Amino acid sequence: MSGKAKKLPRTRIKNTSPQVIELFSGAGLFGCAFQKEGFKLQAAYEWDRVAASTYARNLGNHVEVCDLTKKRPEGRADILIAGPPCQNFSSLGRRDPDDPRNNMALIVPDWALAVGAKIVVVENVALFLKSPIWERLKQRFEKAKYETFTWVLDAADFGAPQRRVRSFTVFSKVGAPPLDDFLRPERQTVRQAFADLPEFPCREIQHFTLPRSEFALKRIRLVPEGGDIRDVARAARHLVPPSWFRTKGKIIDIWGRMRWDDVSPTIRTGFLNPSCGRFLHPQEHRPISFREGARLQMVPDDFLFEGTAEQMARQIGNGVSLGVGSSMARAIAELMH
Ligand SMILES: C[S@@+](CC[C@H](N)C(=O)[O-])C[C@H]1O[C@@H](n2cnc3c(N)ncnc32)[C@H](O)[C@@H]1O
């Protein structure tokens, strides 16, 4: 972790229930973490209607469905949090410099100044910190007399049973949030995360997944705990897509099974689909359920998702792990005493 800054004069926030505005809120995992730590969610903005209805169901009706590129900033808040779209900064993305989604992060400073935010948190993939857009973002904030602090954090270091490396940039007028104080050295495992779940399936808490074809099940049954496509290739070549052999076996993290006694791999938006990663249950012949995915993100069981299976998976995979989110919220709360 690193927190770099030039020294600037400090101001303090005098506020017992600090208010938060959230941009690109998705289903509200980041917002949920702030709400749990006692912050008041004032407003949230998201253009996906289904993600916004998950947000409203769980966190309140203060979410507005809108295209943030066309929305004028409004409201007042001490804290602004934002998770701008990250596909194009991701190592899995195409990294097209002309992709208009790149510029979306640049609306954040306009909002920060308009709402009077003392602290702004921008979450994204780690590579975001190396992008020209991040440089422009930093320049705009520093011109407005904010200090810049950056971290590349693994959710597994903050109590999540999941490896999930993401960048967090804090632009602040009140100093650096003491994030290191909230590290949790003891690793949680997939076994601990799933331990007290009811028997699969259990629709009330969205502990289900989509049924798989008989052909897919033949593959899945051949993958042992911690195994992947290579086990299928060894046991039954005819079940492996020919395209995989053309990669000369380089792609190994597909049709993978999690390990009970380790953290899970990063939960991505496609975790519903075993061909997209290491998303099979450690033991049962199926991908992990939505609730299992949500637990790996540390989402409470009474937080329920709206939409189709694909939409639910996208909301879960897009979210900020609640362990990191809560630690960030608590560290920010420390600055307010
Ligand atoms: C990475 S997700 C945010 C997830 C959120 N931080 C959480 O923890 O649940 C980015 C979100 O930005 C939304 N988005 C993308 N472009 C947008 C736009 N122009 N206006 C509003 N929302 C947009 C996407 O629909 C997506 O839900």
Ligand as a Chemical Component Dictionary entry (heavy atoms), coordinates in Angstrom:
data_LIG
# 
_chem_comp.id                   LIG 
_chem_comp.type                 NON-POLYMER 
_chem_comp.pdbx_formal_charge   0 
_chem_comp.three_letter_code    LIG 
# 
loop_
_chem_comp_atom.comp_id 
_chem_comp_atom.atom_id 
_chem_comp_atom.alt_atom_id 
_chem_comp_atom.type_symbol 
_chem_comp_atom.charge 
_chem_comp_atom.model_Cartn_x 
_chem_comp_atom.model_Cartn_y 
_chem_comp_atom.model_Cartn_z 
_chem_comp_atom.pdbx_ordinal 
LIG C1  C1  C 0  -18.128 -0.590 -11.483 1  
LIG S1  S1  S 1  -19.831 -0.305 -11.459 2  
LIG C2  C2  C 0  -20.061 0.445  -9.855  3  
LIG C3  C3  C 0  -20.312 -0.537 -8.760  4  
LIG C4  C4  C 0  -20.525 0.102  -7.403  5  
LIG N1  N1  N 0  -19.422 0.926  -6.994  6  
LIG C5  C5  C 0  -20.782 -0.952 -6.328  7  
LIG O1  O1  O 0  -19.978 -1.086 -5.400  8  
LIG O2  O2  O -1 -21.805 -1.664 -6.401  9  
LIG C6  C6  C 0  -19.976 1.045  -12.567 10 
LIG C7  C7  C 0  -21.414 1.494  -12.791 11 
LIG O3  O3  O 0  -21.433 2.667  -13.596 12 
LIG C8  C8  C 0  -22.653 2.659  -14.337 13 
LIG N2  N2  N 0  -22.531 3.628  -15.432 14 
LIG C9  C9  C 0  -21.742 3.519  -16.531 15 
LIG N3  N3  N 0  -21.893 4.606  -17.304 16 
LIG C10 C10 C 0  -22.792 5.425  -16.682 17 
LIG C11 C11 C 0  -23.346 6.696  -17.004 18 
LIG N4  N4  N 0  -23.007 7.357  -18.123 19 
LIG N5  N5  N 0  -24.234 7.249  -16.141 20 
LIG C12 C12 C 0  -24.577 6.608  -15.018 21 
LIG N6  N6  N 0  -24.084 5.372  -14.652 22 
LIG C13 C13 C 0  -23.206 4.801  -15.491 23 
LIG C14 C14 C 0  -22.755 1.206  -14.775 24 
LIG O4  O4  O 0  -24.084 0.872  -15.150 25 
LIG C15 C15 C 0  -22.259 0.456  -13.529 26 
LIG O5  O5  O 0  -23.325 0.054  -12.720 27 
# 
loop_
_chem_comp_bond.comp_id 
_chem_comp_bond.atom_id_1 
_chem_comp_bond.atom_id_2 
_chem_comp_bond.value_order 
_chem_comp_bond.pdbx_ordinal 
LIG C1  S1  SING 1  
LIG S1  C2  SING 2  
LIG S1  C6  SING 3  
LIG C2  C3  SING 4  
LIG C3  C4  SING 5  
LIG C4  N1  SING 6  
LIG C4  C5  SING 7  
LIG C5  O1  DOUB 8  
LIG C5  O2  SING 9  
LIG C6  C7  SING 10 
LIG C7  O3  SING 11 
LIG C7  C15 SING 12 
LIG O3  C8  SING 13 
LIG C8  N2  SING 14 
LIG C8  C14 SING 15 
LIG N2  C9  SING 16 
LIG N2  C13 SING 17 
LIG C9  N3  DOUB 18 
LIG N3  C10 SING 19 
LIG C10 C11 SING 20 
LIG C10 C13 DOUB 21 
LIG C11 N4  SING 22 
LIG C11 N5  DOUB 23 
LIG N5  C12 SING 24 
LIG C12 N6  DOUB 25 
LIG N6  C13 SING 26 
LIG C14 O4  SING 27 
LIG C14 C15 SING 28 
LIG C15 O5  SING 29 
# 
